[in-house]
């Protein structure tokens, strides 16, 4: 069921760039507003709220819950669709009513799945009201990587008719949705280019922010660390490729400390790579304590998934050494400092090997401090959003 929080949002970041605030709606699945969860979607949703407020908007939130009705699930099982199946039918009328009541100048739709309702919204809202999709990445991107990496193999030998249908359908629907959307905000420069390829009218990249929470870094010089969701295709593929390269050169006694939820993929990795020490899920406090013992945090991504990786923001906020890839740091910008980036699994394995040297790790850690402290602020991104919308109006 859809619902409405009509009062001004209580997630306020207290950032405003002008006294006269524009009224706007922020429409989101309730699960993405769960501040108890530290998931990437929740973190990016909160950043979107804070930066839009900083741009000078007074937000009212319209929430909805995923439609899990029996008929909906049956329909999805028989003829699965990439968009729209689980959005409650009454959501559009609730949005329209609230937009009219608040005289909203903008409607911000959190996540690309809501692009599905843009056509009907356009018919019913005031012609001056603008529809903005806050992208966390396109569904088609991860559908493609799921097809590409079946059984952790970069092979298309197992492509099914349904794979082709779902991927093609998602791309076509994404293109159709963009005809009725005024603006798209993206989490990475690559997503901007894909949106333009799909026909989006006005697109902007919103860089990630870093909230520094430095930890006590006392490395044991025999540990490297990984935090992530192993059943995410690009993450699993990247970790396997790295481990295949690293196990050939890793000194005796070095371990990869793996933090994340248990899954079939995790069990298979542990059996395949003895270098892994699996820690399971950790509380934030325990994770920070554990990460303080790592020579470096690794983020091996060798393809370009949807959106950006919030796990990298976590490591940057800790200000510990990091080894990643150009794809791994997509969506981030900074003024000074540099990250240790590898183009291939083999070069990443060599960079991590170098991090076992205390002097090299300490130099890297200083660079990470520079990166994390010169990333854009909420206020700076808010100004960027305001200028973007102002120029196009």
C-alpha positions in Angstrom: 0.0 0.0 0.0 1.1 3.5 -0.7 1.2 6.0 2.1 2.0 9.6 2.7 4.2 11.5 5.2 2.8 15.0 4.7 4.9 16.8 7.2 8.3 18.1 6.2 10.9 15.4 6.3 12.7 14.6 9.5 15.8 13.4 7.8 16.8 17.0 7.5 20.5 17.7 7.0 20.0 21.4 8.0 21.6 22.5 4.8 19.9 25.3 2.8 21.3 27.7 0.3 18.5 30.2 0.4 15.7 31.2 2.7 13.0 30.7 0.1 12.6 27.0 -0.3 10.8 25.3 -3.3 8.2 22.8 -2.5 8.9 19.3 -3.8 7.9 15.7 -3.3 10.3 12.8 -2.6 8.7 9.5 -3.6 10.4 6.3 -2.4 9.8 2.7 -1.4 9.7 2.7 2.4 12.5 0.1 2.6 15.0 2.7 1.1 14.2 5.1 4.0 15.1 2.5 6.7 17.9 4.2 8.5 18.5 1.1 10.6 19.9 -0.6 7.4 23.4 0.2 6.2 22.7 -1.0 2.7 23.9 0.9 -0.4 20.4 1.9 -1.5 19.6 3.3 1.9 22.9 5.3 2.1 22.4 6.7 -1.4 18.8 7.6 -0.7 19.8 9.5 2.4 22.5 11.4 0.4 19.9 12.3 -2.3 17.7 13.7 0.4 20.4 15.8 2.0 21.8 17.1 -1.3 18.4 18.0 -2.6 17.6 19.9 0.6 20.9 21.6 0.2 19.8 22.7 -3.2 17.0 24.7 -1.6 14.0 22.3 -1.6 11.5 21.7 1.1 10.7 18.0 0.8 7.6 16.1 1.7 7.9 12.4 1.4 5.5 10.0 -0.2 6.2 6.4 0.6 4.9 3.1 -0.7 5.4 -0.6 0.1 6.2 -3.2 -2.5 3.0 -4.9 -3.7 3.3 -8.5 -2.6 -0.3 -9.5 -3.4 -1.0 -13.1 -4.6 -2.2 -11.9 -8.0 0.9 -9.7 -8.5 3.3 -12.5 -7.6 1.4 -14.9 -9.8 1.5 -12.5 -12.7 5.3 -11.9 -12.2 6.0 -15.6 -12.1 4.1 -16.3 -15.3 5.4 -13.3 -17.2 8.2 -11.6 -15.4 8.7 -7.9 -16.2 11.7 -5.8 -15.2 9.7 -2.7 -14.2 6.4 -1.9 -12.7 5.1 -5.2 -11.4 5.4 -4.4 -7.7 4.3 -0.7 -7.6 0.9 -0.3 -6.0 -1.7 1.1 -8.4 -3.0 3.8 -6.0 0.5 5.4 -5.8 0.0 7.7 -8.8 -3.2 9.3 -7.4 -1.6 9.8 -4.0 1.4 11.6 -5.7 -0.9 13.8 -7.8 -3.0 14.8 -4.9 -0.1 15.7 -2.8 1.7 17.6 -5.6 -1.5 19.7 -6.1 -1.9 20.3 -2.4 1.7 21.4 -1.9 2.0 23.1 -5.3 5.1 21.0 -5.8 7.5 22.4 -8.4 9.4 19.1 -8.6 8.6 15.4 -8.0 11.8 13.4 -7.2 11.3 9.7 -7.9 13.8 7.6 -5.9 15.1 4.7 -7.9 14.6 4.0 -11.7 11.8 1.5 -11.0 9.5 4.6 -10.5 10.2 5.7 -14.0 7.4 3.3 -14.9 4.8 5.7 -13.5 6.2 8.9 -15.2 3.9 8.6 -18.2 0.7 8.5 -16.1 2.0 11.2 -13.8 2.7 13.5 -16.7 -0.9 13.3 -17.7 -2.2 14.3 -14.3 0.2 16.8 -12.8 0.5 20.5 -13.6 2.4 21.2 -16.8 5.0 23.3 -14.8 5.8 20.5 -12.4 9.0 18.7 -13.2 9.7 14.9 -12.9 13.2 13.9 -11.7 14.4 10.3 -11.5 17.0 9.7 -8.8 18.9 6.8 -10.4 20.8 4.2 -8.4 21.7 2.6 -11.7 19.7 0.9 -14.4 18.1 -2.5 -14.0 19.4 -3.5 -17.4 23.0 -3.1 -16.3 22.8 -5.8 -13.6 20.6 -8.0 -15.7 23.3 -8.0 -18.4 26.1 -8.8 -15.8 23.9 -11.6 -14.4 23.7 -13.2 -17.8 27.4 -12.6 -18.6 28.7 -14.1 -15.3 26.5 -17.2 -14.9 28.5 -19.8 -12.8 31.2 -17.1 -12.4 32.2 -17.5 -16.0 32.5 -14.6 -18.5 30.6 -16.7 -21.0 27.4 -16.4 -23.0 27.1 -20.2 -23.5 24.1 -20.5 -21.1 21.9 -17.6 -22.4 18.3 -18.5 -22.4 15.3 -17.1 -24.3 14.0 -15.6 -21.1 17.4 -13.9 -20.5 17.2 -12.2 -23.9 13.5 -11.3 -23.4 14.1 -9.7 -19.9 17.2 -7.8 -21.0 15.6 -6.5 -24.2 12.3 -5.6 -22.4 14.2 -3.7 -19.7 16.1 -1.6 -22.2 13.0 -0.8 -24.2 11.1 0.1 -21.1 13.9 2.3 -19.9 13.9 4.2 -23.2 10.1 4.6 -23.1 10.2 5.9 -19.5 12.8 8.6 -20.4 10.3 10.2 -22.8 8.2 11.4 -19.8 11.1 12.3 -17.4 12.5 15.8 -17.3 15.7 15.1 -15.4 17.8 12.2 -14.3 20.3 12.3 -11.5 23.0 9.6 -11.6 25.6 8.2 -9.2 28.4 7.8 -11.8 29.6 9.4 -15.0 29.1 6.1 -16.9 25.4 6.0 -15.9 25.1 9.5 -17.3 26.3 8.3 -20.7 24.0 5.3 -20.6 21.0 7.5 -19.8 21.8 9.8 -22.7 22.1 6.7 -24.9 18.6 5.7 -23.8 17.3 9.2 -24.7 17.2 11.0 -21.4 16.7 14.7 -21.9 18.7 16.2 -19.1 21.2 14.2 -17.0 23.7 15.1 -14.2 26.2 13.1 -12.2 25.9 13.6 -8.4 29.2 12.7 -6.8 29.4 10.7 -3.6 30.1 12.4 -0.3 32.5 11.1 2.4 31.6 11.4 6.1 35.0 10.8 7.7 34.9 8.4 10.7 38.6 7.6 10.9 39.4 4.4 12.9 42.5 3.4 14.8 44.7 1.8 12.1 47.1 -0.7 13.6 47.7 -3.2 10.8 49.0 -6.7 11.5 50.7 -6.8 8.1 49.3 -10.2 7.4 45.7 -9.3 6.7 43.8 -7.8 3.8 40.1 -7.1 4.1 37.0 -7.3 1.9 33.4 -6.2 2.8 30.6 -6.9 0.4 27.6 -8.8 -0.9 29.0 -12.0 -2.5 25.8 -12.8 -4.4 26.1 -9.6 -6.3 27.5 -10.8 -9.7 30.1 -8.1 -10.3 31.4 -8.3 -6.7 31.6 -12.1 -6.9 33.3 -12.1 -10.3 35.8 -9.5 -9.1 36.7 -11.3 -5.9 37.3 -14.6 -7.7 39.5 -13.0 -10.4 41.6 -11.3 -7.7 41.9 -14.4 -5.6 43.0 -16.5 -8.6 45.8 -14.0 -9.2 46.7 -13.3 -5.6 46.9 -16.9 -4.4 49.8 -17.5 -6.9 52.0 -14.8 -5.2 50.6 -14.5 -1.6 53.2 -15.1 1.1 52.6 -17.8 3.6 50.4 -16.7 6.5 48.6 -13.9 4.7 44.8 -14.0 4.9 41.8 -12.3 3.3 39.4 -11.4 6.0 36.0 -11.6 4.4 33.0 -9.7 6.0 29.5 -10.3 4.7 26.3 -12.3 4.8 26.5 -16.1 4.4 25.4 -17.6 1.1 26.0 -20.5 -1.2 28.5 -18.3 -3.1 30.4 -17.6 0.2 30.6 -21.3 1.0 32.0 -22.1 -2.4 34.6 -19.4 -2.1 35.8 -20.6 1.3 36.2 -24.1 -0.1 38.0 -23.0 -3.2 40.4 -20.4 -1.6 42.0 -21.5 1.7 43.4 -18.0 2.1 40.0 -16.7 3.1 39.1 -16.3 6.7 35.3 -15.8 6.8 34.0 -13.5 9.6 30.3 -13.4 8.7 28.3 -10.2 9.4 29.8 -7.9 12.0 28.3 -5.0 13.9 29.6 -1.5 12.9 31.7 -1.4 16.1 33.2 -4.8 15.5 33.8 -4.1 11.8 35.7 -0.9 12.6 37.8 -2.7 15.1 38.5 -5.5 12.6 39.3 -3.1 9.7 41.9 -1.4 11.9 44.0 -4.5 11.7 44.0 -4.8 7.9 47.0 -3.8 5.7 44.5 -2.6 3.1 40.9 -2.8 2.1 40.4 -4.4 -1.3 37.5 -3.6 -3.7 38.0 -5.7 -6.8 35.5 -4.7 -9.5 36.6 -5.4 -13.1 33.3 -4.4 -14.9 31.0 -1.5 -14.6 27.9 -2.4 -12.5 24.9 -0.1 -12.0 25.3 3.0 -9.8 28.3 3.2 -7.5 29.8 1.3 -4.6 29.0 2.7 -1.1 31.4 0.2 0.4 34.3 2.3 -1.0 32.9 5.3 0.8 33.0 3.3 4.0 36.7 2.5 3.5 37.4 6.1 2.6 35.7 7.3 5.7 37.9 4.9 7.8 41.0 6.4 6.2 42.8 3.1 5.8 44.8 2.0 2.8 42.7 1.0 -0.2 43.4 -1.0 -3.4 40.6 -0.9 -6.0 40.0 -0.4 -9.8 38.8 2.4 -12.0 35.4 0.7 -12.0 35.5 0.3 -8.2 35.8 4.0 -7.6 33.2 5.1 -10.2 31.0 7.9 -8.8 33.7 9.4 -6.6 35.6 12.7 -7.0 38.2 14.4 -5.0 40.7 17.3 -5.2 44.0 15.9 -3.8 45.4 12.5 -3.1 45.2 9.4 -5.1 44.0 5.8 -4.8 45.9 2.7 -5.7 44.1 1.6 -8.9 44.6 -1.6 -10.9 43.4 -2.4 -14.4 43.7 -6.1 -14.2 43.4 -8.9 -11.5 47.2 -9.5 -11.8 48.2 -5.9 -11.3 45.8 -5.6 -8.4 47.4 -8.7 -6.8 50.8 -7.1 -7.1 49.5 -3.8 -5.6 48.1 -5.7 -2.6 51.4 -7.6 -2.2 53.2 -4.3 -2.0 50.8 -3.2 0.8 52.2 -5.9 3.0 55.2 -3.6 3.2 54.6 -1.2 6.2 56.2 1.8 4.5 54.1 1.4 1.3 50.9 0.9 3.3 51.6 4.1 5.3 52.2 6.1 2.2 48.9 4.8 0.7 47.1 5.6 4.0 48.2 9.3 3.8 46.9 9.5 0.2 43.5 8.1 1.3 43.3 10.7 4.0 43.8 13.4 1.3 41.2 11.8 -0.9 38.6 11.5 1.9 39.0 15.0 3.1 38.8 16.7 -0.3 35.7 14.9 -1.6 32.8 17.3 -2.3 30.6 18.4 0.6 26.8 18.2 0.8 26.7 22.0 0.3 28.8 21.9 -2.8 26.7 19.2 -4.4 23.5 21.0 -3.4 24.9 24.1 -5.2 25.6 21.9 -8.3 22.1 20.6 -8.3 20.6 24.1 -7.9 22.7 25.5 -10.8 21.8 22.5 -13.0 18.0 22.9 -12.5 18.2 26.7 -12.7 20.1 26.7 -16.0 17.5 24.3 -17.6 14.6 26.4 -16.4 
